[in-house]
Amino acid sequence: MKLPIKQIATVINLLALSTQLQAAAASLPTDLAHVAAPGSTVLAVLENMEYLRGFKGTDFSFDSEVITLEDEKIVGKHQLDVKISEQGYALIEVLYPKTEQGRRTLIRDKDLWLYLPGSSNVVRIAPLQRVFGSASIADVLNTSYLNGYTVATSQQTADGKQLDVSLVSNNTKATFAKIELKYDLEHDRPIETRHFTVSGRLLKTIQYKSFIDHQGKAKLEKIAIYDSLRKNSAVWIRMSDYQISSYPETTFSKSGLRKN
C-alpha cells in the first residue's frame, strides 16, 4: 500500500510533538565530556532542554493540539493522544478531526509505522518519504542536545541573563548540522532554537512560548515552529495533561498497533 506524498507529509506533521520526546525519554549519555564540562552552566542548560520535553526513566503520556497556519489563518487543527515508552518509543492516535479519528502511528527508533482505520494494513513510511514538505518538522523536535551534538561556542550576555550556545552535529548524516540556542538563564527557560544545514542555510526556527508546572517541574506547554522556506506558514503545538504511566510492551509493537 502506497500513500500520496501529501498525505505522508501531513501524518509526519502531526507527529512533530511526539518525536521530540523520544530523545527526552532516553537516559543521559554516560560520558558527557564531549558536550560540556561537568557542572557547567552549559551542561545544566542542555540537560534542562531534554527534560522540559518529557520524563526520564518512565513511560508517560500527554494530550496535544497541533494547529497549522497559512497567512495567519488556521488551515488545519488536530487533537492527539500521545504515549511515550521508557525506551523512547512513541504511539500517537488522532482524536480529531473525525475524518482522521483512529489513525495511529508507531515510532521505534528510526522506524515509523502508520495504521489507518478500515484497513488491515500497517504501512511503513520510508526515510526518503519523510523528508518531503513539513515532514522535517519531526527532525527538528527529535533533536537530542546531549546525545547528538557538541558545543562549539557558548557565551553569556553582558547582564548574565541569557546564554547563547552554538552546537554542531556529531553525525554527518543528521538533518541539521548546526543549532543555535538562545536560553533565558534568569527564568531557566529556552527562548529560541534555529536549525541549519551543512551549508549554513537556516531551515527551521522554534520559539518556546509558554510552560506549565508538573509536580514542581516545568514542562513545555506551547511552541511555534517556523519554516524559512515557507515564510507565510507556521505550526503551533500545545501540550497538556502530562501523566507518568506504565504500559505493556505490546503497546509499542507493530503487531499490536491496530489492536490498541
N, C-alpha and C positions, 0 to 999 in steps of 0.2 A: 504493500500500500504506500503510495507516494502522496505527500501533501504539497500544495502550492507554496511557493516561497513566501508569498504574502502572509499566508496562514501560519507558517512556521515562525516568521518574524513576530507576529502577534503573540504567539504562545511564549516565545522567549522573553518578550517584553513583560509579560505577566509574571515571569519567574524572576524578574530582576531582584526583587526584595529577598526572596528566599536564598538565592545563590550566594549572597554576601555572607550569610550565616554559616555556610559550610566551613569557611576558614575560622570563624569565631568559635565554632563548636569544638574544633580540634585542640589538642594540648599545645602549649607553648613549646618551641624548639628547645632541646636540651642545651644547645650551645648558642648563646646569643652574642658571642664576641663579634660576629660579622655584622651585627645590627647596630649596636651602640654599647658603650661601656656600662657594665652592671651598675645600677644605682643612679644612672644619669637621668636628667630631665627628659632627654630624647627617648630613652627606653621606656620610661614611665608613660610618656605620651603614646608611643606605639602600642604598648600593652592596652592602654585605655581604648584606642581605636578598635582593637579586636573585640573587646568585651562590651563596648557600647552596643554591639550588634547581636548579642546573644549571651549564652551561659557556658561556662567551662565544665566539662566532665559530666554532663547530664543531657537527657532528652528534654526538649521543650517545644512549645507551640506559641503561636500568636495569630491575630487577625490582621488582615492587610486590605487597604483600599488603594488601588492604582488608578490615577487619573491622567489621561493623555490630553495635552492641549496643542492646538494649532492656531496660530494668530490670536492667542489668549482666549480661545473658545474651546470648551470641552468637546472632544470628538470621541472619547472613549472612557468608560468607567467600569471597573471590575472590583468585586469583593472576593477575597481569597481566604481560605483556611490553610495555614502553613504548619507543618510538623517537621522538626529537625531532630535527628538522632544524635547520640553522644559521639558517633563516629563522623558526623558531619553530613550524613545523607539527608535529603530533603524530599518530602511528599507534599505536593501542593494541589489543592482542589478548588475549582472555580465554583463559587456560590451564586454569583450574579455577574452578567445578565442571564436571564432564564434560557436564552438560546444557547448558552455555553455551559450551563449548570451541569455539574458532574464530571467535567473534564478533569483528569488527574495526570500529574506529571511526577515522575520519579527521577531524582538526580543522585547518582552514585559516582563519586569521583568525577571523571571526565565524561561519563555516560549519561545520556538524557533519554528517557522513555516517556511516550505520551499515550494515554488511554482516552478514547473517545466513546461516550455513551452510545449504545446502539450498535457498536462494532465489537466483534470478538477479537480484533487485532490490537496488539500493543506495538506502537510504532517507535522505532529508534530514530532520533534526529541526529544526523551525521554532523561532525565538526564543521565541514565546509558549509553546510546549510545554516549553521548557527551564526555565521559571520554576516549574513545579509541584514540590511535595514537596521531596526532597533535591537537586533539580537545582541550586539556588542555591549548593550547596557548590562547584560548579565556578567560580562567580563569585568566591567567597572566595579560592580558590587561584590564580586567574588574575590577581590584582591585581599591577600593577607600581607599586611605591612611588616609583620615579624618574620614570616617564613619565606616570602618571595622576593624581598627587596633588601638592599644595602643602603645605609645612609651615606650619601655623597657629601652633603653640606648641611649645616644647621646653624641658625642664628636667631637670637632673641632681638626684639626691637629695643630701642633705647630706653623705653619706660619699663621693660621687662614683662609686659603684659601679653605679648604674642611671640610664638615660636614659629619660624619658617624652616621647613625641612624639605630637602631635595633627596629623592630616593631613586635608585637605579635598579632595574630588574636583575635577578640572579640567573634568569632563564632567557636565552637569546630568542626563544620562540614565543615569549609572552606577548600578549596583545599590546600591552603598554610597557614601553621600555623605560619610561621615566614618569614619576609622580611628584607633584609639588603639593605640599600640605601646609595650610595655614591653621594654626591652633591657638585658641584663646587660653592662655595659662591662668589668667585671673579667675575664670569660671570653669576651667578644666573641661573644655568642650572644643571639638573641631569646628572650624568656620567654613573651610572650603578645601576640596582637593581637585587638582587639574591633572588630566591623564594624557600623555603624549606618546607618539610613535618614535621609532628609532631615529627618524629624520628630524625630530623636534616639532612635528605638527601636532597641534592641540586637537584632540578628538572629543573628549567628554569633560564636563565640569559638574561636580556635585556640590551643592550648597546644603549645609546642615541647619535646618530651620528651627526645630524645636525638639525637646527631650522630655521624658516622663520619668517619674520615680517609681522604681520597683523594689520594694523591700529595702529601701535605703540606698539603692544603686541606680545611677542614671542609665536609661536606655533610650535609643533613638525613637522619636515619635514621627517626625516628618522630615523628608529630604526632597530636594528638587534636582533633577538631572537635565542638563542642557547639552545638546549635540552641536558642536561647532560647524558641522556640515549642513545642519538644518536650523538656521537662525531663528525661525519662527515657531519652533516646536519645543516642548518641554514635557517631562514626565514627573508628576508629583506622587510620592508614595507615603502613605500614613500607616503607622504600625500601632497596634493596641492589644490589650488583654494578653500580655506575656504570661505564660504559665510554665513552670517546671513540671515535667511529665515523665511517664515511663511507658514505652511502647514495646510490644513483642517484635522480634527480629523480622517476622514476616511482613510487618507494616511497610518496611523499606526494601521489599524484594520485588523483582519483575513479575514473578509468578503470582504474587498477591496483589498486584497493582489494581486489577479490575475487581478485586473482592473487598477492598477496604470500604 
